[in-house]
């Protein structure tokens, strides 16, 4: 077998694997992009993945996501979080990235870095800690659209 044929075989197997992964995700309705994107279009956000939407659209998006229950993000969670959204609750959104959390530190469930102990959000009745507002948004979207992918908060404490 020549080197060119071997490279072609490897690339073909890789492409076949990717195709199988996409088909499996689509058949289970768990594509990471489609469900949230379709939901954003439904509430009128355009261009969300290309660039930051205008402030009015962003506010509409945040209100929809954080003040309405869906999936395992419940009405009790909305009330426990003060019926607000992260940018209102935590206006300072700068954060130091700490890739080496110490034992006992909280871990951001999205970034898997050390979380800010003063930036928390209740999801499914559990308190999670985050490094930034965008991580809160991502975790709430997971809870709303892919509940099976949300692990318990107790797993996000550095041992």
MODELLER restraints for C-alpha pairs under 7 A, 6 or more apart:
rsr = mdl.restraints
at = mdl.atoms
rsr.add(forms.Gaussian(group=physical.xy_distance, feature=features.Distance(at['CA:25:A'], at['CA:31:A']), mean=5.32, stdev=0.5))
rsr.add(forms.Gaussian(group=physical.xy_distance, feature=features.Distance(at['CA:30:A'], at['CA:146:A']), mean=7.00, stdev=0.5))
rsr.add(forms.Gaussian(group=physical.xy_distance, feature=features.Distance(at['CA:45:A'], at['CA:57:A']), mean=6.12, stdev=0.5))
rsr.add(forms.Gaussian(group=physical.xy_distance, feature=features.Distance(at['CA:47:A'], at['CA:53:A']), mean=6.60, stdev=0.5))
rsr.add(forms.Gaussian(group=physical.xy_distance, feature=features.Distance(at['CA:62:A'], at['CA:85:A']), mean=6.22, stdev=0.5))
rsr.add(forms.Gaussian(group=physical.xy_distance, feature=features.Distance(at['CA:63:A'], at['CA:85:A']), mean=6.76, stdev=0.5))
rsr.add(forms.Gaussian(group=physical.xy_distance, feature=features.Distance(at['CA:66:A'], at['CA:78:A']), mean=6.75, stdev=0.5))
rsr.add(forms.Gaussian(group=physical.xy_distance, feature=features.Distance(at['CA:66:A'], at['CA:84:A']), mean=6.62, stdev=0.5))
rsr.add(forms.Gaussian(group=physical.xy_distance, feature=features.Distance(at['CA:66:A'], at['CA:85:A']), mean=5.53, stdev=0.5))
rsr.add(forms.Gaussian(group=physical.xy_distance, feature=features.Distance(at['CA:67:A'], at['CA:78:A']), mean=5.63, stdev=0.5))
rsr.add(forms.Gaussian(group=physical.xy_distance, feature=features.Distance(at['CA:67:A'], at['CA:83:A']), mean=5.58, stdev=0.5))
rsr.add(forms.Gaussian(group=physical.xy_distance, feature=features.Distance(at['CA:67:A'], at['CA:84:A']), mean=6.47, stdev=0.5))
rsr.add(forms.Gaussian(group=physical.xy_distance, feature=features.Distance(at['CA:69:A'], at['CA:75:A']), mean=5.25, stdev=0.5))
rsr.add(forms.Gaussian(group=physical.xy_distance, feature=features.Distance(at['CA:69:A'], at['CA:78:A']), mean=6.98, stdev=0.5))
rsr.add(forms.Gaussian(group=physical.xy_distance, feature=features.Distance(at['CA:70:A'], at['CA:144:A']), mean=4.93, stdev=0.5))
rsr.add(forms.Gaussian(group=physical.xy_distance, feature=features.Distance(at['CA:71:A'], at['CA:143:A']), mean=5.95, stdev=0.5))
rsr.add(forms.Gaussian(group=physical.xy_distance, feature=features.Distance(at['CA:71:A'], at['CA:144:A']), mean=4.26, stdev=0.5))
rsr.add(forms.Gaussian(group=physical.xy_distance, feature=features.Distance(at['CA:71:A'], at['CA:145:A']), mean=6.23, stdev=0.5))
rsr.add(forms.Gaussian(group=physical.xy_distance, feature=features.Distance(at['CA:71:A'], at['CA:147:A']), mean=6.09, stdev=0.5))
rsr.add(forms.Gaussian(group=physical.xy_distance, feature=features.Distance(at['CA:72:A'], at['CA:124:A']), mean=5.39, stdev=0.5))
rsr.add(forms.Gaussian(group=physical.xy_distance, feature=features.Distance(at['CA:72:A'], at['CA:143:A']), mean=5.38, stdev=0.5))
rsr.add(forms.Gaussian(group=physical.xy_distance, feature=features.Distance(at['CA:72:A'], at['CA:144:A']), mean=6.04, stdev=0.5))
rsr.add(forms.Gaussian(group=physical.xy_distance, feature=features.Distance(at['CA:72:A'], at['CA:147:A']), mean=5.91, stdev=0.5))
rsr.add(forms.Gaussian(group=physical.xy_distance, feature=features.Distance(at['CA:73:A'], at['CA:123:A']), mean=5.60, stdev=0.5))
rsr.add(forms.Gaussian(group=physical.xy_distance, feature=features.Distance(at['CA:73:A'], at['CA:124:A']), mean=5.47, stdev=0.5))
rsr.add(forms.Gaussian(group=physical.xy_distance, feature=features.Distance(at['CA:73:A'], at['CA:140:A']), mean=6.90, stdev=0.5))
rsr.add(forms.Gaussian(group=physical.xy_distance, feature=features.Distance(at['CA:73:A'], at['CA:143:A']), mean=5.67, stdev=0.5))
rsr.add(forms.Gaussian(group=physical.xy_distance, feature=features.Distance(at['CA:73:A'], at['CA:144:A']), mean=5.74, stdev=0.5))
rsr.add(forms.Gaussian(group=physical.xy_distance, feature=features.Distance(at['CA:74:A'], at['CA:124:A']), mean=6.37, stdev=0.5))
rsr.add(forms.Gaussian(group=physical.xy_distance, feature=features.Distance(at['CA:77:A'], at['CA:122:A']), mean=5.57, stdev=0.5))
rsr.add(forms.Gaussian(group=physical.xy_distance, feature=features.Distance(at['CA:77:A'], at['CA:123:A']), mean=5.79, stdev=0.5))
rsr.add(forms.Gaussian(group=physical.xy_distance, feature=features.Distance(at['CA:77:A'], at['CA:124:A']), mean=6.43, stdev=0.5))
rsr.add(forms.Gaussian(group=physical.xy_distance, feature=features.Distance(at['CA:77:A'], at['CA:125:A']), mean=6.08, stdev=0.5))
rsr.add(forms.Gaussian(group=physical.xy_distance, feature=features.Distance(at['CA:80:A'], at['CA:122:A']), mean=6.66, stdev=0.5))
rsr.add(forms.Gaussian(group=physical.xy_distance, feature=features.Distance(at['CA:81:A'], at['CA:121:A']), mean=6.40, stdev=0.5))
rsr.add(forms.Gaussian(group=physical.xy_distance, feature=features.Distance(at['CA:81:A'], at['CA:122:A']), mean=6.22, stdev=0.5))
rsr.add(forms.Gaussian(group=physical.xy_distance, feature=features.Distance(at['CA:86:A'], at['CA:133:A']), mean=5.61, stdev=0.5))
rsr.add(forms.Gaussian(group=physical.xy_distance, feature=features.Distance(at['CA:87:A'], at['CA:133:A']), mean=6.64, stdev=0.5))
rsr.add(forms.Gaussian(group=physical.xy_distance, feature=features.Distance(at['CA:93:A'], at['CA:132:A']), mean=5.90, stdev=0.5))
rsr.add(forms.Gaussian(group=physical.xy_distance, feature=features.Distance(at['CA:93:A'], at['CA:133:A']), mean=6.38, stdev=0.5))
rsr.add(forms.Gaussian(group=physical.xy_distance, feature=features.Distance(at['CA:95:A'], at['CA:131:A']), mean=6.21, stdev=0.5))
rsr.add(forms.Gaussian(group=physical.xy_distance, feature=features.Distance(at['CA:95:A'], at['CA:132:A']), mean=6.38, stdev=0.5))
rsr.add(forms.Gaussian(group=physical.xy_distance, feature=features.Distance(at['CA:97:A'], at['CA:113:A']), mean=6.77, stdev=0.5))
rsr.add(forms.Gaussian(group=physical.xy_distance, feature=features.Distance(at['CA:98:A'], at['CA:113:A']), mean=5.82, stdev=0.5))
rsr.add(forms.Gaussian(group=physical.xy_distance, feature=features.Distance(at['CA:98:A'], at['CA:114:A']), mean=5.43, stdev=0.5))
rsr.add(forms.Gaussian(group=physical.xy_distance, feature=features.Distance(at['CA:99:A'], at['CA:113:A']), mean=5.11, stdev=0.5))
rsr.add(forms.Gaussian(group=physical.xy_distance, feature=features.Distance(at['CA:99:A'], at['CA:114:A']), mean=6.51, stdev=0.5))
rsr.add(forms.Gaussian(group=physical.xy_distance, feature=features.Distance(at['CA:101:A'], at['CA:113:A']), mean=6.91, stdev=0.5))
rsr.add(forms.Gaussian(group=physical.xy_distance, feature=features.Distance(at['CA:101:A'], at['CA:114:A']), mean=5.14, stdev=0.5))
rsr.add(forms.Gaussian(group=physical.xy_distance, feature=features.Distance(at['CA:101:A'], at['CA:158:A']), mean=6.60, stdev=0.5))
rsr.add(forms.Gaussian(group=physical.xy_distance, feature=features.Distance(at['CA:102:A'], at['CA:158:A']), mean=6.45, stdev=0.5))
rsr.add(forms.Gaussian(group=physical.xy_distance, feature=features.Distance(at['CA:103:A'], at['CA:158:A']), mean=4.88, stdev=0.5))
rsr.add(forms.Gaussian(group=physical.xy_distance, feature=features.Distance(at['CA:103:A'], at['CA:159:A']), mean=4.87, stdev=0.5))
rsr.add(forms.Gaussian(group=physical.xy_distance, feature=features.Distance(at['CA:104:A'], at['CA:157:A']), mean=5.88, stdev=0.5))
rsr.add(forms.Gaussian(group=physical.xy_distance, feature=features.Distance(at['CA:104:A'], at['CA:158:A']), mean=5.18, stdev=0.5))
rsr.add(forms.Gaussian(group=physical.xy_distance, feature=features.Distance(at['CA:104:A'], at['CA:159:A']), mean=6.18, stdev=0.5))
rsr.add(forms.Gaussian(group=physical.xy_distance, feature=features.Distance(at['CA:105:A'], at['CA:114:A']), mean=6.54, stdev=0.5))
rsr.add(forms.Gaussian(group=physical.xy_distance, feature=features.Distance(at['CA:105:A'], at['CA:157:A']), mean=5.72, stdev=0.5))
rsr.add(forms.Gaussian(group=physical.xy_distance, feature=features.Distance(at['CA:105:A'], at['CA:158:A']), mean=5.31, stdev=0.5))
rsr.add(forms.Gaussian(group=physical.xy_distance, feature=features.Distance(at['CA:106:A'], at['CA:114:A']), mean=5.96, stdev=0.5))
rsr.add(forms.Gaussian(group=physical.xy_distance, feature=features.Distance(at['CA:106:A'], at['CA:115:A']), mean=5.32, stdev=0.5))
rsr.add(forms.Gaussian(group=physical.xy_distance, feature=features.Distance(at['CA:106:A'], at['CA:117:A']), mean=6.77, stdev=0.5))
rsr.add(forms.Gaussian(group=physical.xy_distance, feature=features.Distance(at['CA:106:A'], at['CA:129:A']), mean=6.29, stdev=0.5))
rsr.add(forms.Gaussian(group=physical.xy_distance, feature=features.Distance(at['CA:106:A'], at['CA:156:A']), mean=5.95, stdev=0.5))
rsr.add(forms.Gaussian(group=physical.xy_distance, feature=features.Distance(at['CA:106:A'], at['CA:157:A']), mean=4.59, stdev=0.5))
rsr.add(forms.Gaussian(group=physical.xy_distance, feature=features.Distance(at['CA:106:A'], at['CA:158:A']), mean=6.25, stdev=0.5))
rsr.add(forms.Gaussian(group=physical.xy_distance, feature=features.Distance(at['CA:107:A'], at['CA:113:A']), mean=5.56, stdev=0.5))
rsr.add(forms.Gaussian(group=physical.xy_distance, feature=features.Distance(at['CA:107:A'], at['CA:114:A']), mean=4.72, stdev=0.5))
rsr.add(forms.Gaussian(group=physical.xy_distance, feature=features.Distance(at['CA:107:A'], at['CA:115:A']), mean=4.96, stdev=0.5))
rsr.add(forms.Gaussian(group=physical.xy_distance, feature=features.Distance(at['CA:107:A'], at['CA:129:A']), mean=6.83, stdev=0.5))
rsr.add(forms.Gaussian(group=physical.xy_distance, feature=features.Distance(at['CA:107:A'], at['CA:156:A']), mean=4.82, stdev=0.5))
rsr.add(forms.Gaussian(group=physical.xy_distance, feature=features.Distance(at['CA:107:A'], at['CA:157:A']), mean=5.59, stdev=0.5))
rsr.add(forms.Gaussian(group=physical.xy_distance, feature=features.Distance(at['CA:107:A'], at['CA:158:A']), mean=6.55, stdev=0.5))
rsr.add(forms.Gaussian(group=physical.xy_distance, feature=features.Distance(at['CA:108:A'], at['CA:114:A']), mean=6.03, stdev=0.5))
rsr.add(forms.Gaussian(group=physical.xy_distance, feature=features.Distance(at['CA:108:A'], at['CA:115:A']), mean=4.80, stdev=0.5))
rsr.add(forms.Gaussian(group=physical.xy_distance, feature=features.Distance(at['CA:108:A'], at['CA:129:A']), mean=5.90, stdev=0.5))
rsr.add(forms.Gaussian(group=physical.xy_distance, feature=features.Distance(at['CA:108:A'], at['CA:130:A']), mean=4.55, stdev=0.5))
rsr.add(forms.Gaussian(group=physical.xy_distance, feature=features.Distance(at['CA:108:A'], at['CA:131:A']), mean=5.88, stdev=0.5))
rsr.add(forms.Gaussian(group=physical.xy_distance, feature=features.Distance(at['CA:108:A'], at['CA:156:A']), mean=6.92, stdev=0.5))
rsr.add(forms.Gaussian(group=physical.xy_distance, feature=features.Distance(at['CA:109:A'], at['CA:156:A']), mean=6.37, stdev=0.5))
rsr.add(forms.Gaussian(group=physical.xy_distance, feature=features.Distance(at['CA:110:A'], at['CA:135:A']), mean=5.71, stdev=0.5))
rsr.add(forms.Gaussian(group=physical.xy_distance, feature=features.Distance(at['CA:110:A'], at['CA:139:A']), mean=6.71, stdev=0.5))
rsr.add(forms.Gaussian(group=physical.xy_distance, feature=features.Distance(at['CA:114:A'], at['CA:131:A']), mean=6.81, stdev=0.5))
rsr.add(forms.Gaussian(group=physical.xy_distance, feature=features.Distance(at['CA:115:A'], at['CA:129:A']), mean=5.69, stdev=0.5))
rsr.add(forms.Gaussian(group=physical.xy_distance, feature=features.Distance(at['CA:115:A'], at['CA:130:A']), mean=4.64, stdev=0.5))
rsr.add(forms.Gaussian(group=physical.xy_distance, feature=features.Distance(at['CA:115:A'], at['CA:131:A']), mean=4.31, stdev=0.5))
rsr.add(forms.Gaussian(group=physical.xy_distance, feature=features.Distance(at['CA:116:A'], at['CA:129:A']), mean=6.46, stdev=0.5))
rsr.add(forms.Gaussian(group=physical.xy_distance, feature=features.Distance(at['CA:116:A'], at['CA:130:A']), mean=5.80, stdev=0.5))
rsr.add(forms.Gaussian(group=physical.xy_distance, feature=features.Distance(at['CA:116:A'], at['CA:131:A']), mean=5.12, stdev=0.5))
rsr.add(forms.Gaussian(group=physical.xy_distance, feature=features.Distance(at['CA:117:A'], at['CA:129:A']), mean=6.19, stdev=0.5))
rsr.add(forms.Gaussian(group=physical.xy_distance, feature=features.Distance(at['CA:119:A'], at['CA:129:A']), mean=5.74, stdev=0.5))
rsr.add(forms.Gaussian(group=physical.xy_distance, feature=features.Distance(at['CA:119:A'], at['CA:130:A']), mean=5.71, stdev=0.5))
rsr.add(forms.Gaussian(group=physical.xy_distance, feature=features.Distance(at['CA:120:A'], at['CA:127:A']), mean=6.39, stdev=0.5))
rsr.add(forms.Gaussian(group=physical.xy_distance, feature=features.Distance(at['CA:120:A'], at['CA:128:A']), mean=5.44, stdev=0.5))
rsr.add(forms.Gaussian(group=physical.xy_distance, feature=features.Distance(at['CA:120:A'], at['CA:129:A']), mean=4.28, stdev=0.5))
rsr.add(forms.Gaussian(group=physical.xy_distance, feature=features.Distance(at['CA:120:A'], at['CA:130:A']), mean=6.01, stdev=0.5))
rsr.add(forms.Gaussian(group=physical.xy_distance, feature=features.Distance(at['CA:121:A'], at['CA:127:A']), mean=5.72, stdev=0.5))
rsr.add(forms.Gaussian(group=physical.xy_distance, feature=features.Distance(at['CA:121:A'], at['CA:128:A']), mean=5.49, stdev=0.5))
rsr.add(forms.Gaussian(group=physical.xy_distance, feature=features.Distance(at['CA:121:A'], at['CA:129:A']), mean=6.55, stdev=0.5))
rsr.add(forms.Gaussian(group=physical.xy_distance, feature=features.Distance(at['CA:121:A'], at['CA:136:A']), mean=6.96, stdev=0.5))
rsr.add(forms.Gaussian(group=physical.xy_distance, feature=features.Distance(at['CA:122:A'], at['CA:128:A']), mean=6.22, stdev=0.5))
rsr.add(forms.Gaussian(group=physical.xy_distance, feature=features.Distance(at['CA:126:A'], at['CA:153:A']), mean=6.24, stdev=0.5))
rsr.add(forms.Gaussian(group=physical.xy_distance, feature=features.Distance(at['CA:127:A'], at['CA:153:A']), mean=6.53, stdev=0.5))
rsr.add(forms.Gaussian(group=physical.xy_distance, feature=features.Distance(at['CA:128:A'], at['CA:153:A']), mean=5.55, stdev=0.5))
rsr.add(forms.Gaussian(group=physical.xy_distance, feature=features.Distance(at['CA:130:A'], at['CA:136:A']), mean=6.38, stdev=0.5))
rsr.add(forms.Gaussian(group=physical.xy_distance, feature=features.Distance(at['CA:142:A'], at['CA:149:A']), mean=6.84, stdev=0.5))
rsr.add(forms.Gaussian(group=physical.xy_distance, feature=features.Distance(at['CA:142:A'], at['CA:150:A']), mean=6.67, stdev=0.5))
rsr.add(forms.Gaussian(group=physical.xy_distance, feature=features.Distance(at['CA:143:A'], at['CA:150:A']), mean=6.17, stdev=0.5))
